[in-house]
């Protein structure tokens, strides 16, 4: 290890080789021009190789310097990523939970305070994304996913099945809410990616609902548009149940249809059980039971 140059010299060298200027490198690294020059001189003396071709005030990277700069840059990037990963490691009392934004916002967030009150020494980091996290590689303790449960390499536990219902804001159209099936499908609809045909069939209406106007793959955006009174929407019960209870939304029809993809708790493999994770899992399924009692 004694043959490895100081990190400060390598950073200075990489910056000068990349920027082509000692002055610019000094500005980027927040050091003086002379400090950079001294670092370069020390590095060349240590290596016994000229890394630059000097012609008066100009400085040009030599062929040896160009090749060395590429290797140094790659090493610095690797070191940076390793540092980022180790800093991202959760603390012993921190839980990292991967969730879909809609589930995290509408179902988990209103309930998470009960976990923190029960376990005041813990913190919870919600990592929200529309894409599936690679839980085997990322620093994630557990996750909630929606699907058929076919995720290899993960432990899976069924949480609950969901269904779809039509909702609107109480003030939509000045409070003149559509209540019949025909009036509902003729209203201004804000679309998710879910089709309306199964709901129409369950409601006894054999018709196609033309997809026009506002549409989003993010249920949070659709939900907010409905709250703003911009239209009605067919949304998962799990996302609207609490809002209906608070009077922010109104269920327009008793007709509901099953949603094809249930919620699952997913756990990456661990060699040893984690107390913090076990406590969260136990609490989470208590909340699932509470929720299922509420919806009857």
Protein Blocks (a to p, Z undefined) as FASTA:
>chain_A
ZZpccfklmmmmmmmmmnopaklmmmmnopafklmmmmmmmmmmmnopafbdcehjbccd
dfklmmmmmmmmmmmmmmmmmmmmmmmpccfkbccddddfklmmmmmmmmmmmmmmmmmm
bccdddddfbdcdfklmccfbdcdddehpaghiacddfbdcdddddddfkgghhpacfbf
klmmmmccdddfbdfklmmmmnopacddddehjddfbfklmmmmmmnopaccdddfklmm
mmmmnopaccfbfbdcddfbdcdddddddfbdcfklmmmmmmmmmmmmmmmmmnZZ
